[in-house]
Amino acid sequence: MVADEQTLASNLLPTGAKRLALLGKHAKVLMQAYLSGAVDESTLTENALKKLVAARILWRPSEDQPLTLRPLVSELIASMVADEQRRQINADVAEKLEQIRNRVQAYRDAQYQGDYSVSELQLQRLTEHVHDLSGQFEEAIDSLWHRLNSDFGFVSSLEDKIRENQRAQKQLRRLLDGLALIDFAELIELSEGSNSLRKLLVSQLQRHLSAHHSSLLEVQKRLIELLARFRQQQARSLLIANMAAFLREHPRYQPADYPHRSEVPDCFNRAQAIIPAAAIALDHSADVDTLATIARSIPRPQLMLTPEVQTASVTVHEVDEAVAIRQQQLKTDVENFYLSVIESGEKTTALAYREANQLSWDGEIWLYQIVAEYQALPVKVQQRLKLAHYETNASEFNELRLIEDIEVSMR
C-alpha cells in the first residue's frame, strides 16, 4: 500500500507542476477571463487552449457557449484577490467530520496490524483534514472582516449594502451551526489511547475553534451594528430624496405654521405632555371655603395684543422663507456641480469644485448634499456617473471610515 501511495505521488508531482506552470504562463489571459466571464480565444493558440481544457482549467458549459474558467479556479482566484462579490464561504462541516472519522479508523487499523508506515501516512492525511477544517473557518472569518472593514464597499447602493449584510449574517449563522456540530466528547473518544490523536483532535483543534468562535461572535456583533447604521442612513436618505422630489413638483410650497395647527405631526411634536383636565367636585360641601380661597388666588390672565401676534407670525414666515431659499441655493449649487462634471467629462472632486467656485457651504453639508442628490437621481443617470469616496480612519485605534472628499466622473 505504501508503494502504491509513493507511485501515485510520483505521478501526481509532474502532472501538478505542469498544470501550475500553465496557470503562471497564461496568468493575464486567465485573470481577464475571470473579470469578463469568458476567455478571449483569439489571444491563445489552439494548442494552448487544448492544454488548458485538458488541465481542467477551462471548460465549455455547452456547445454554443464560450470557454470559461472552471468553478474551482474562479473560487481560487476570488480567494487570493479577496473579491468579496465572488468569494465563497464554505460552511459544510459535516463532510469534514466524516473524513476525520474515516482517517482515524484507518490510522487505528494500520497500527493494529503493525503497519507503521501506513499509519504514519494516515496520520499525515488526518492532519491535513484537521487543518482544512480550521482553515475553512479562518478563510470565512477573513472574508467577513474584509467586508466589515470596507463597509461592504464592493457594492455601490445602500440597498445592496443592506442585502450583503443580511447575506453575511446568514453565512455567519451557518458557520456557528457548523461549529456546534463538532462534538469534542466524540473526538476525545476517538483519540483515546493515542497521544498523537489527542494532541491533534483535542488540544490543537479545540484551541483554534475556540478562537474562531470568539471571532465569529465579534463579527456578528459588528454586523448588527453596521446594519442598524445602514438602516438609519437609508431612512435619512429616503426622507431627503422624497422631500427633494416633492419640492421639485411643488416649487412654490411653503411649510405650514405647525404651532397653530390643532393636530401636529409626530415629527414636529416635541412638546411635553399636558396635564389632563380636572373639574371641581361641587358636591363636597366641606371643601367650599378652600376652593374659594384657591380661586381668588389665581391671577387674572393677561390678554395678548393683536399686533404682537401678527408680528410674531410675520417673523416665523420670514425665517421659513430664508431657510427655504438657502436650501434651494444649496440644491442648485449641487446640480451645477453635476452638470459641470457631465459637460467637461473629467474627474472632479467636490471640495475642489467648492473652492474653485468660492462657495460658502460647510464641507460636511456640501458632501452630504452631493451624496443625497446622487441617490435622488434616476437610475439611468446614476449608471452614467461614478462616485469615488476618499476615506481615512477616524484614528489609529478606530476603524471607523470617514469620508474626506468625493470624486465624481463619467463612466
TIGUZA-958984 format. One line per field, with one value per residue (C-alpha): residue in three letters; x, y, z. Coordinates in pm, 1 decimal, m for minus. Layout:
residu <- ALA|...
xx <- X|...
yy <- Y|...
zz <- Z|...
# end
This chain:
residu <- MET|VAL|ALA|ASP|GLU|GLN|THR|LEU|ALA|SER|ASN|LEU|LEU|PRO|THR|GLY|ALA|LYS|ARG|LEU|ALA|LEU|LEU|GLY|LYS|HIS|ALA|LYS|VAL|LEU|MET|GLN|ALA|TYR|LEU|SER|GLY|ALA|VAL|ASP|GLU|SER|THR|LEU|THR|GLU|ASN|ALA|LEU|LYS|LYS|LEU|VAL|ALA|ALA|ARG|ILE|LEU|TRP|ARG|PRO|SER|GLU|ASP|GLN|PRO|LEU|THR|LEU|ARG|PRO|LEU|VAL|SER|GLU|LEU|ILE|ALA|SER|MET|VAL|ALA|ASP|GLU|GLN|ARG|ARG|GLN|ILE|ASN|ALA|ASP|VAL|ALA|GLU|LYS|LEU|GLU|GLN|ILE|ARG|ASN|ARG|VAL|GLN|ALA|TYR|ARG|ASP|ALA|GLN|TYR|GLN|GLY|ASP|TYR|SER|VAL|SER|GLU|LEU|GLN|LEU|GLN|ARG|LEU|THR|GLU|HIS|VAL|HIS|ASP|LEU|SER|GLY|GLN|PHE|GLU|GLU|ALA|ILE|ASP|SER|LEU|TRP|HIS|ARG|LEU|ASN|SER|ASP|PHE|GLY|PHE|VAL|SER|SER|LEU|GLU|ASP|LYS|ILE|ARG|GLU|ASN|GLN|ARG|ALA|GLN|LYS|GLN|LEU|ARG|ARG|LEU|LEU|ASP|GLY|LEU|ALA|LEU|ILE|ASP|PHE|ALA|GLU|LEU|ILE|GLU|LEU|SER|GLU|GLY|SER|ASN|SER|LEU|ARG|LYS|LEU|LEU|VAL|SER|GLN|LEU|GLN|ARG|HIS|LEU|SER|ALA|HIS|HIS|SER|SER|LEU|LEU|GLU|VAL|GLN|LYS|ARG|LEU|ILE|GLU|LEU|LEU|ALA|ARG|PHE|ARG|GLN|GLN|GLN|ALA|ARG|SER|LEU|LEU|ILE|ALA|ASN|MET|ALA|ALA|PHE|LEU|ARG|GLU|HIS|PRO|ARG|TYR|GLN|PRO|ALA|ASP|TYR|PRO|HIS|ARG|SER|GLU|VAL|PRO|ASP|CYS|PHE|ASN|ARG|ALA|GLN|ALA|ILE|ILE|PRO|ALA|ALA|ALA|ILE|ALA|LEU|ASP|HIS|SER|ALA|ASP|VAL|ASP|THR|LEU|ALA|THR|ILE|ALA|ARG|SER|ILE|PRO|ARG|PRO|GLN|LEU|MET|LEU|THR|PRO|GLU|VAL|GLN|THR|ALA|SER|VAL|THR|VAL|HIS|GLU|VAL|ASP|GLU|ALA|VAL|ALA|ILE|ARG|GLN|GLN|GLN|LEU|LYS|THR|ASP|VAL|GLU|ASN|PHE|TYR|LEU|SER|VAL|ILE|GLU|SER|GLY|GLU|LYS|THR|THR|ALA|LEU|ALA|TYR|ARG|GLU|ALA|ASN|GLN|LEU|SER|TRP|ASP|GLY|GLU|ILE|TRP|LEU|TYR|GLN|ILE|VAL|ALA|GLU|TYR|GLN|ALA|LEU|PRO|VAL|LYS|VAL|GLN|GLN|ARG|LEU|LYS|LEU|ALA|HIS|TYR|GLU|THR|ASN|ALA|SER|GLU|PHE|ASN|GLU|LEU|ARG|LEU|ILE|GLU|ASP|ILE|GLU|VAL|SER|MET|ARG
xx <- 0.0|288.5|439.3|107.9|93.8|451.0|378.1|68.2|264.7|540.9|278.2|97.2|411.2|495.6|128.9|58.3|375.8|281.0|m70.2|51.5|301.1|9.0|m159.8|152.8|217.8|m132.5|m195.2|m304.4|m544.0|m696.4|m732.1|m902.9|m1136.1|m1213.5|m1309.9|m1505.6|m1663.2|m1525.9|m1190.6|m1087.8|m991.2|m817.5|m542.0|m440.0|m322.9|m529.3|m264.0|m267.6|m647.6|m637.6|m381.1|m586.3|m901.2|m715.5|m571.4|m927.6|m856.9|m1102.3|m1425.8|m1711.4|m2050.7|m2230.7|m2150.9|m2285.6|m2108.8|m1754.2|m1475.0|m1481.3|m1283.8|m1368.1|m1567.5|m1286.7|m1033.8|m1265.5|m1306.6|m927.1|m874.1|m1156.3|m998.5|m649.5|m758.7|m1027.1|m1302.4|m1599.5|m1853.1|m1749.9|m1571.7|m1745.2|m1782.3|m1783.2|m1987.6|m2002.9|m1859.3|m2034.5|m1831.5|m1503.8|m1600.2|m1686.6|m1345.9|m1176.2|m1364.3|m1264.5|m899.6|m891.1|m1032.6|m778.9|m497.7|m605.1|m643.4|m290.6|m149.3|m340.8|m190.8|157.8|195.0|356.4|448.4|81.2|m23.0|219.7|70.3|m284.0|m182.4|m44.2|m372.5|m566.9|m355.6|m437.4|m811.9|m795.8|m603.4|m851.6|m1137.5|m970.1|m861.9|m1218.0|m1335.8|m1029.2|m1097.0|m1463.1|m1376.9|m1120.8|m1386.3|m1638.2|m1384.8|m1283.0|m1645.1|m1688.8|m1374.0|m1477.0|m1842.4|m1937.9|m1765.6|m1775.6|m2141.6|m2248.7|m2601.5|m2719.6|m2985.9|m2717.3|m2510.2|m2810.1|m2869.1|m2499.8|m2506.6|m2807.7|m2641.0|m2325.6|m2534.2|m2690.5|m2344.7|m2222.9|m2519.6|m2434.2|m2074.2|m2187.2|m2418.5|m2121.1|m1913.5|m2197.6|m2169.5|m1817.1|m1854.8|m1531.4|m1661.5|m1667.6|m1320.0|m1184.9|m1330.4|m1175.4|m831.6|m841.8|m511.1|m315.1|m113.7|m78.3|m453.5|m529.4|m289.1|m426.3|m801.5|m842.9|m568.8|m490.9|m836.4|m1014.0|m776.6|m823.8|m1200.9|m1239.4|m1059.3|m1276.0|m1593.1|m1491.4|m1411.7|m1746.8|m1936.0|m1746.4|m1820.5|m2188.7|m2196.8|m2031.6|m2266.5|m2572.4|m2430.4|m2345.7|m2691.0|m2852.4|m2636.5|m2729.7|m3098.7|m3059.8|m2879.9|m3146.9|m3425.2|m3249.8|m3167.6|m3524.7|m3658.7|m3429.0|m3495.0|m3872.4|m3864.0|m3646.3|m3882.7|m4182.0|m4016.4|m3936.6|m4302.7|m4421.8|m4161.7|m4388.2|m4453.7|m4435.3|m4419.5|m4724.3|m4713.6|m4719.4|m4761.8|m5102.2|m5231.6|m5477.5|m5303.0|m4924.2|m4734.6|m4526.0|m4209.4|m4256.8|m4446.1|m4173.0|m4364.3|m4409.8|m4736.7|m5020.4|m5167.7|m5515.5|m5811.6|m5972.6|m6304.7|m6407.4|m6614.1|m6902.5|m7080.8|m6816.5|m6955.3|m6670.3|m6423.4|m6616.9|m6409.3|m6079.1|m6182.3|m6297.8|m5960.1|m5776.1|m5999.1|m5936.9|m5558.4|m5548.2|m5400.7|m5612.2|m5499.6|m5342.1|m5476.4|m5220.9|m5222.7|m5321.3|m5025.9|m4776.1|m4931.8|m4914.9|m4551.6|m4454.6|m4631.6|m4455.6|m4119.1|m4179.3|m4269.0|m3960.2|m3737.6|m3906.5|m3857.5|m3489.4|m3432.6|m3616.3|m3412.7|m3084.9|m3186.2|m3282.5|m2948.5|m2759.9|m2956.8|m2888.2|m2513.1|m2503.2|m2694.8|m2447.0|m2163.7|m2307.5|m2374.4|m2013.0|m1890.0|m2120.2|m2024.9|m1648.2|m1633.8|m1339.7|m1295.5|m1384.7|m1368.5|m1642.7|m1419.3|m1204.3|m1517.5|m1641.4|m1313.2|m1287.4|m1636.9|m1589.4|m1894.8|m1952.3|m2109.5|m1968.9|m1764.0|m1968.7|m2302.4|m2168.5|m2054.8|m2375.1|m2592.0|m2388.1|m2448.4|m2817.6|m2866.3|m2690.9|m2923.5|m3222.9|m3117.5|m3288.3|m3120.7|m3009.1|m2833.7|m2671.1|m2531.8|m2355.8|m2189.3|m1923.4|m1870.9|m1541.4|m1501.7|m1169.8|m1178.4|m948.6|m959.8|m1108.5|m795.2|m513.2|m720.5|m1062.8|m1153.0|m1441.9|m1401.2|m1458.6|m1530.2|m1290.8|m1385.4|m1591.2|m1469.4|m1733.8|m1660.2|m1835.3|m1833.7
yy <- 0.0|235.7|156.3|241.4|570.8|653.0|563.0|782.1|1071.1|1034.6|1050.0|1348.0|1559.3|1618.0|1648.6|1906.7|2100.2|2121.1|2245.1|2503.5|2618.7|2663.5|2892.5|3106.6|3111.4|3231.8|3433.8|3757.6|3582.3|3377.7|3684.4|3871.4|3573.3|3589.4|3957.5|3934.1|3591.6|3430.6|3359.5|3562.4|3264.8|3489.8|3566.5|3199.3|2941.9|2632.0|2416.1|2634.1|2616.3|2236.7|2217.6|2445.8|2241.1|1912.6|2053.6|2122.3|2495.3|2595.1|2435.0|2497.8|2473.5|2399.9|2393.1|2744.5|2894.1|3040.4|2889.8|2993.5|2921.0|2612.8|2699.8|2581.9|2800.1|3101.9|3035.9|3010.5|3348.0|3510.6|3390.2|3509.6|3859.3|3889.0|3953.5|3965.9|3970.1|3617.4|3484.8|3177.2|3079.7|2704.5|2613.4|2236.1|2089.5|1752.0|1626.3|1727.2|1548.5|1231.9|1241.2|1282.8|980.6|765.2|868.6|796.2|448.3|384.6|503.1|269.5|m25.7|28.7|46.0|m266.2|m455.1|m326.8|m141.4|171.9|327.0|320.6|457.2|749.2|821.2|808.0|1041.2|1285.6|1276.4|1319.3|1624.4|1774.1|1722.5|1886.1|2183.1|2210.5|2223.4|2500.8|2685.2|2674.4|2884.8|3110.4|3186.6|3262.0|3492.7|3676.3|3732.4|3863.6|4101.3|4227.6|4315.6|4484.4|4696.5|4822.6|4877.2|4645.0|4886.0|4635.2|4731.4|5086.4|5146.6|5143.0|4881.8|4645.9|4700.6|4601.3|4288.9|4192.5|4247.4|4018.4|3756.7|3774.4|3724.4|3410.2|3278.4|3352.8|3167.7|2862.5|2880.3|2891.5|2596.1|2414.3|2477.8|2335.5|2007.2|1948.0|1726.9|1724.0|1440.5|1227.1|1348.6|1262.1|914.3|880.2|982.6|757.0|581.8|785.8|1090.8|1199.8|1189.9|1360.1|1644.7|1685.0|1636.2|1779.8|2023.4|2196.4|2179.9|2298.3|2594.6|2700.9|2656.5|2846.5|3142.9|3111.6|3106.2|3426.0|3594.4|3492.9|3634.9|3964.3|3971.7|3905.9|4198.8|4429.6|4316.0|4400.5|4743.6|4814.2|4704.1|4941.4|5223.6|5133.3|5137.0|5481.9|5613.0|5460.7|5631.9|5968.9|5935.1|5834.3|6133.0|6374.2|6216.5|6224.6|6582.1|6690.6|6520.0|6687.6|7030.3|6976.6|6901.6|7192.9|7472.6|7726.8|7510.2|7690.7|7492.0|7541.5|7711.5|7392.8|7559.7|7693.0|7353.5|7153.9|6825.8|6849.9|6569.5|6342.9|6454.2|6808.6|6739.5|6751.5|6940.6|6798.9|6623.0|6842.2|6760.5|6607.9|6839.3|6835.9|6963.1|7092.0|6849.5|7081.6|6805.5|6818.4|7098.5|7071.9|7195.4|7507.6|7754.6|7601.6|7608.3|7970.6|8073.0|7895.8|8057.0|8407.9|8348.7|8261.6|8557.2|8707.6|8613.7|8893.2|8921.5|8908.7|9216.2|9150.2|9342.1|9128.2|8806.3|8939.9|9044.6|8700.1|8530.8|8753.5|8676.4|8298.5|8324.0|8531.8|8271.2|7988.7|8175.0|8237.4|7867.3|7758.0|7999.3|7871.4|7507.5|7579.8|7755.5|7452.5|7222.2|7448.9|7454.7|7072.9|7043.8|7284.6|7064.9|6753.7|6949.1|7068.0|6707.7|6590.6|6878.8|6854.0|6474.2|6499.8|6379.9|6648.8|6641.9|6805.6|7018.0|7135.6|7249.0|7430.4|7618.8|7697.6|7848.5|8017.8|7852.6|7922.6|7587.9|7384.4|7089.1|6820.9|6970.1|7002.4|6636.2|6507.5|6701.2|6563.9|6206.0|6273.4|6436.3|6144.1|5891.8|6100.4|6088.5|5844.5|5504.0|5568.7|5888.9|5715.3|5447.9|5716.8|5873.0|5720.6|5828.3|5754.2|5821.3|5935.9|5779.4|5774.9|5607.7|5815.3|5746.5|5496.4|5278.3|5335.3|5154.2|5389.7|5523.1|5897.9|6045.3|6335.1|6407.3|6270.5|6238.3|6232.6|6122.8|5979.8|5602.6
zz <- 0.0|77.9|m261.9|m428.4|m242.7|m345.2|m708.1|m705.0|m553.2|m813.5|m1090.8|m941.3|m896.8|m1266.1|m1363.6|m1095.9|m1176.8|m1546.5|m1470.9|m1221.4|m1485.0|m1726.5|m1473.8|m1449.1|m1823.9|m1912.4|m1594.6|m1766.6|m2005.0|m1722.2|m1499.1|m1783.8|m1826.0|m1453.6|m1484.6|m1812.1|m1757.9|m2075.6|m2241.5|m2545.0|m2761.8|m3015.3|m2761.0|m2728.6|m2976.9|m3044.2|m2877.9|m2563.0|m2545.2|m2570.4|m2289.0|m2063.2|m2126.3|m2068.4|m1744.1|m1622.5|m1601.3|m1876.4|m1990.8|m2227.9|m2047.7|m2376.1|m2745.5|m2807.8|m2503.6|m2492.5|m2288.1|m1921.7|m1607.0|m1406.9|m1091.2|m861.7|m1046.3|m1015.7|m642.0|m603.5|m775.2|m575.3|m251.0|m349.2|m455.6|m180.4|m436.1|m198.0|m481.9|m586.3|m279.0|m141.1|224.3|277.8|584.9|521.3|841.7|837.8|539.8|705.9|1027.9|834.4|663.6|1002.4|1144.7|846.5|871.3|1245.3|1181.7|903.7|1130.9|1413.2|1174.1|1041.5|1394.5|1496.5|1200.9|1284.4|954.3|1095.6|760.5|657.4|996.7|955.8|613.1|752.6|1037.7|781.0|586.1|911.7|999.8|659.3|715.8|1059.8|922.4|634.0|884.2|1084.1|768.7|636.9|931.2|912.1|543.5|615.8|906.8|691.6|424.2|678.5|837.8|494.3|418.9|756.3|735.0|391.5|493.6|204.5|m34.0|m321.5|m380.6|m455.7|m332.6|27.3|m52.6|m185.6|129.8|343.2|133.1|154.4|531.3|566.7|344.8|558.1|873.3|721.5|630.1|982.0|1129.7|916.6|1037.7|1400.6|1333.5|1181.3|1493.5|1701.4|1505.0|1637.6|1945.0|2143.0|2359.4|2043.4|1942.3|2288.3|2247.5|1900.4|2029.3|2335.1|2394.0|2138.3|2235.3|1871.8|1811.2|2141.9|2063.9|1710.6|1764.2|2112.8|2211.0|1880.9|1724.6|2039.4|2075.4|1713.1|1709.0|2036.2|1878.1|1565.3|1776.2|1957.2|1624.8|1476.6|1774.4|1740.3|1366.2|1438.4|1682.0|1428.5|1150.2|1358.7|1448.7|1084.6|968.1|1218.8|1084.0|725.2|820.6|976.1|667.3|445.7|641.2|624.6|255.3|177.7|370.9|187.3|m153.2|m107.0|20.7|m272.1|m517.2|m353.3|m372.5|m740.9|m808.8|m591.0|m626.0|m452.7|m149.4|185.4|512.9|732.0|1070.2|1277.0|1620.1|1506.5|1395.1|1601.4|1509.2|1496.4|1311.5|1534.1|1353.9|1489.3|1810.4|2074.9|2348.1|2696.4|2770.8|2900.8|3242.0|3191.6|3254.8|3601.2|3741.2|4083.7|4291.8|4382.9|4571.6|4850.7|5069.3|5318.1|5055.1|4950.1|5157.1|5044.2|4677.9|4706.4|4851.8|4569.3|4307.4|4447.0|4444.6|4074.4|3878.4|3607.7|3253.1|3053.1|2702.0|2420.7|2199.2|1839.1|1682.0|1873.2|1737.1|1383.8|1430.3|1563.8|1272.2|1020.9|1183.5|1163.9|794.6|723.8|892.5|698.1|371.2|448.0|526.4|210.9|m3.1|144.1|92.4|m266.7|m324.7|m187.6|m416.7|m715.6|m643.3|m624.5|m953.3|m1115.6|m983.9|m1152.7|m1474.2|m1483.9|m1448.7|m1729.7|m1961.0|m1903.8|m1883.9|m1644.6|m1288.5|m1035.8|m657.1|m454.0|m230.7|m523.8|m709.3|m396.8|m359.9|m732.6|m733.5|m393.8|m238.9|130.5|225.7|511.9|383.0|559.3|446.5|92.3|73.6|233.2|m15.6|m310.1|m193.4|m126.5|m466.9|m638.8|m473.0|m581.2|m948.1|m1188.2|m1219.1|m1578.3|m1476.3|m1176.3|m1408.6|m1613.8|m1311.0|m1087.9|m726.9|m551.1|m179.1|m31.3|314.3|617.3|957.7|1238.5|1443.2|1475.8|1708.2|1549.1|1226.1|1152.3|798.7|745.8|401.8|337.5|m23.7|m313.7|m672.2|m948.5|m1305.4|m1609.8|m1656.6
# end
